[in-house]
Amino acid sequence: MQKKQVAVLEVGSSKITAIVGERGINKTFVIKGRYSYDYDGFENGAFFDEENIKHILLEAGEDIKTTSGGKIDTVYVSVPGEFTEVVVKQSQISFSKKKKIQEQDVDALFDAAFVLSSTKYTLINRSAIVYELDDFRRLANPVGEVSEILKGKLSFIVCNNYFIEAIKPTLKAIGFSTVEFVSAMLAQSMYLIDAETRDRTALLIDVGYISTTLSIIRGDGLLYQKSFTYGGGYITASIVEKFAIDFPYAEKMKRQVNLSRIQASQALDVIECDNGEYYALGDVQQAITSSLDELCEKISGAIEQSGVIVPEYVPLKVTGGGISYIRGAKEHLSGRLGMVVEIVAPKVPLMDKPTESTVLSILDLALEQN
């Protein structure tokens, strides 16, 4: 029997990635085609160059069609945090007598909780933080249980129609009959963090090149989400500004530095740049740590603004390509935030990198739904 193939598009803040894949053994993936397209990205919920987005989508669509032999007519698109909002609602429905709860009862609970009235947004995901029965039992899945009432704390994610209109018409014009939009943070939360950890509350931050999103997760839903314009590119920009060097030189120099210690090759406390110049290692480290301190302030502010009481034992899980590869960044964040910081990535051979988190999370979700 031929395995089902799916197509996904990850819209990052510096590139767009298209993948055609199918399920491998032990929930791994078989990648049939992968394509990456650099672009200007977005800021404050708007793309810098909308026309360029259309050209990239046309190219990506053709690559997907060619790889799949034209057999794929649905594409799953990740929606960055900057284009989504999280709404949490309490809901309750009652039955005339005790009954075995069915899927349609759960649907009715969600329908009773949230009706989208805004023309600015479209509902793209809904999931449960927790359900509760008439005997006060709290559980992750009530289907099959017997109760006279069904309560739920439910999470809804809406997407700004600006994002949908920038993506969907072009993909439909290429020949994709269905375009599914999925919250990048929700998909990553479900894929990267196990259910037991989520039940106790989890913190996940996706630091990209330009944009960063922090989410507080409980159960199968997002309790809170906050996005801000700040990422790895801003750290590189601080090096450019401090030393007046070209951006590519600064980017490479950033990747050479270890914030935790001085390597043997850096015993003279200088670092060589590709432009042939030498710079004081301490000055380069200071430029990076100052930027990380600014990131820490934004993280602390977001957690405080959430109003959610996060237990002290809950670690901050970091993914994305913005800071994950900076040696010593994890330890620096941990010291400044006063909490354990962990780098998380897909547990997939040859793809176990934080930069793969979003695209593989969307791919996993798409395969689960097919």
N, C-alpha and C positions, 0 to 999 in steps of 0.2 A: 504494500500500500504506500502510495506517495505521501511524503510528509507535507503538512500545510506550511506554506511560506507566507510571511508577513513583511510589510514594509513600514519603516518608522523614520521620522525626521526629528532630529534634535536641533532646536533653535537655541544656540548658545549666544554668549555676548561677544564672541569674536569669530565664530565660524558656525556653519550649518553642516550637520552630518546626516547622511542618508544610509540606511542599512536594509538589506534584504536578507532575512534569516529564517531559520527553522529550528525546531527543538532538537538538541543533541541528547546524549545519555546523561543521566543524573542531573537533569534540569540545566544542562549547559546549552550552548548555542552552536549551530553550524551557520557560519556567515557565508552567504552566497555572493554577496557584493557589498562593498563599503566605499562611500564617496564622501569627500570633505571639501567644503567650499569656504574660503576666507571671505569675510565681509566686514563692513564698518561697525556692525552691532547696533546697540540701542542704549538709550539713557532716559531715565525718568518716564518710562512707559511709552517711548516712541522710537521708531527706527530712524537712524541717521539718513538712510538712502532707501526709500521705498521702491524705487524703480529697479535698483540693483537686486532687491529681494525677489522681484518678479523674474528677473533673468536667471537667478540661482535656482528658483523653484522649477522653472522650465527645464533647466539642465538636469536637476535632481530627478524630476519626474521621468525624463527620457532615460536616464541611467537605470532607474527602478524598472521601467517597462522593459528595457533591453535585457536586464539581468533575469527577470522573472518570465521572459518570453511573452509578456503582455497578459499574464494570468492573474496579476494582482490588481484589484480595483478598489481596495481600501488602503488608506495610509493613515498611520497614527502620528500625531504631531505633539511634541512636548511643548507646554506653555511655561515660559519662565515666570518666576515669582512676581516680577515687576508688572505683569499683565493680569494677575489674578488677585482675588480677595477671598478671605475665608470668613464664613458666617456660621456661628454655632448656635443651635436652637434646641430647646427642650420640647419633647412631644409626648403625648399619651393618647392611646385609644382604649376603649372599653368594649367588652363583649357581653352579650346577654347572659351568658353562663360560661363556666370554664370550658376551654376548648384547646385542641392542639394547634399551636401557632404554625401558620403556613407562610410561604414566601409572599403571597399577596397581602397578608397582614402586615408584614414588614414594609412593603411598598406603601401601604396605606398610612403607616406611621410617618414615613418620610414625606408623603404628599400632604399630610396634615400640618407638617411643621414649617414648610417653606414654600411660598409661591413667589416667583420672581416677577416683580412689577416694573423694574427699571428697563428701559430700552437701551441702556448703555452696556449691559452685561448679558452674558448667556451662561446658564448653568452647565458645567462640564463634568463635575464629579460630586457624588454624595456618598458618605460612608458614616459608620457608627463609631462613636467614641466608647459608648457602653450602652447596653440594654438592661432593663430591670423588670422583674415579674411581680405578681401580686404578693409573693412571699418574701419580697425584698432581695431576692437573689439577683446579683449583677453578673452578666455574662456577655460573651463576645458574639454568640449566635443563638438566638431564641427559637429558631425553627425546630419543630418537633417537641418543644416543651409545652406543658399544659399550664394555662393561666387564664384569669378573668380579665386582666389588663395587661397592656404592653406599654412600657415607658422607654424612652430613649434620649440620650444626649447625642445629637447628630451634627455632623460637620458637612457643610456645603461649600463648594468652591465654584466661584463664578469667574468667567474670563471676559476681559474687556473686548467689546466687539471690534474695536480698532485692530486688535491683533488678528481676529478671525477674518476680517475683511482684507487684511494685508496678505493672508495666506490662502484662504479657501478658494476664492474665485479662480486663481491661477491653477491650482491643483485640479479643480473640477474641469477646467478648460482642457487640460491635458488628457482627461479621460478617467480620472478617479471618481467613481460614483459616490463614494463615501469618504469623508474626511473626519476623523475622530480626534478631538482635542483633549489632551490629558495633562493635568497638573504635574509638572516636573517634580515638585517637592513631594507630592503625595506618592507618586510612583517610586521615587527613591526611598521614601520612608518605609513603604511596604516591602521593598526588595532588599534594602541594605540592613534593616533592623529587624531582628526576630520578634515574634509576637509576644513572647514573655517579657522582653525588655520594653516593648511599646506599652504593654498593659500597666507598667509601673511609671510611665512617662519617659519620654526621650527628647533629646535636643539634637537637631541636625542643622548644620549650616553648610550651604553650598557656596563656596567662594569662587567666583568666576574671574574672567579677565577684566570686565568692566562692572558687572553687577553681582551682588551678593544677596542671598535670601536665607533668613533664619526661620526655622519652624519648630514649634513645640508640638509633640505628637503624643497621643494617648489612644490606646486601642487601635482601631483601624482608621482613625481620622486625625485631621490636623486641628489642634485646639487654637493655634495662633500662628500667624505668619507675618513677617516683616521683611521688606526688601529695601535695599539702599544702593545707591550708585557708588561703589567702591570695590576694588578687586586687585588682582595681581598687576594689571597694567598701571595702576596708580603707584604701586611700589616702584616699578621700573621708572615711572615718570619722576619720582623723587630723586632717583640716582642721576637721571638726565639733568635735572635742575641743579643738583648740587655740584656736579662735575662738568657740566656743559659738554656732554658727549652725545653721540648719536644713539637713538633708541635701541637699535640692534646690539650695540656694544654694551649698553646698560643692562639689557635683558640677559645677555650671556654672563655678564659679571655677577648679576644677582643669583644666578644658578650655581656659581662657583663658591659662593660664600657659605661658611658653616657658622651659624650664630652661637652654637654651643661651645665650640673650641677652635683653636688655631691649629690647622694641620701642619705637618712637618714641612711641607712645601711652602708654607706661608710664615716660616720662622722669622723672617725679617720684617714681618708686620706690614707687608705691602702685597698688592694683588696686581697682576699684569692684565691689562685690557687689550683687546684685539686691535686697538688703534696704535699699539706700540708704547703707550704710556703706562706708568706705574702710579697706583693710588694707595693711600694709607688704608690698610684693612679696617682699622677701627672706624674711619670715616664712612666707609662703605657699609659696615655693620650698623652704624648709627643711623644712616639714612633708611635702612631697611627696618630696624627696630622702631624708629619713630613712626613709620607708616603702619607697622603692626600695632603700635599703641593706639593709633587713631582707629584702626579696625576694632580693637578691644573696646574702646569707648562706645562705638556704635553697637557692638554686641551687647554690652552691659545695659545700654539704654533701651535696646529692643526688648530684652528680657524683663526689665523693670516695667516698661510700658505695657507689657502683655497682661499684667495683673495676675498671672498664673504663679502659684507657689511651686517652685521647682525644688524638689528635695536635694540636699547638699551632695548626696552620693551619685546623682545623675551626671554622667560625663557629657561634655560637648563633643559631638561627633562631627568631624570636618571632612568634607569631600569637595570635588571639583579641582580644577587645575590652577586656581589663583595663588594658593600658598602651600599646597600640599607637598610640593617638591623642594621648598626652601628648607634646607637642613637647619634644624634648631627652631623653626617657627612654631612647631607644636609646643615645645617646652617654654618658649617665650609667652605664648598665649596662656598657657596653664599658669605661669607665675603671675601674670598681670590680672587674670580673671579670677584666680583663686579657686580653680576647679580642674578636674582631670580633663585633658583634651586628647581625643583619639582621632587618628586618620582612618577613615573607612573607605572601602572600595569593593567592587564585585569580587566574589570568591570564585573566579573563573580563570582557569589556566591561560596564560599569555594575555589576558585582558584584565588582570587584577590591579588596575590603576584607578585612582580617583577621577581622572579625566574621562573614564569610561562609565562612570556611575549613571548619568542621566540616560544616555542612549541605550544601555543594557537594561536599565529599569523599565523603560518604555517598551523595549523589545520583549522582555519577560511578560509584561502586562498584556501586550498584544497577542502573544502566543497562548497565554492563559485564557483569553477570551475567544480563541479560535480552536 
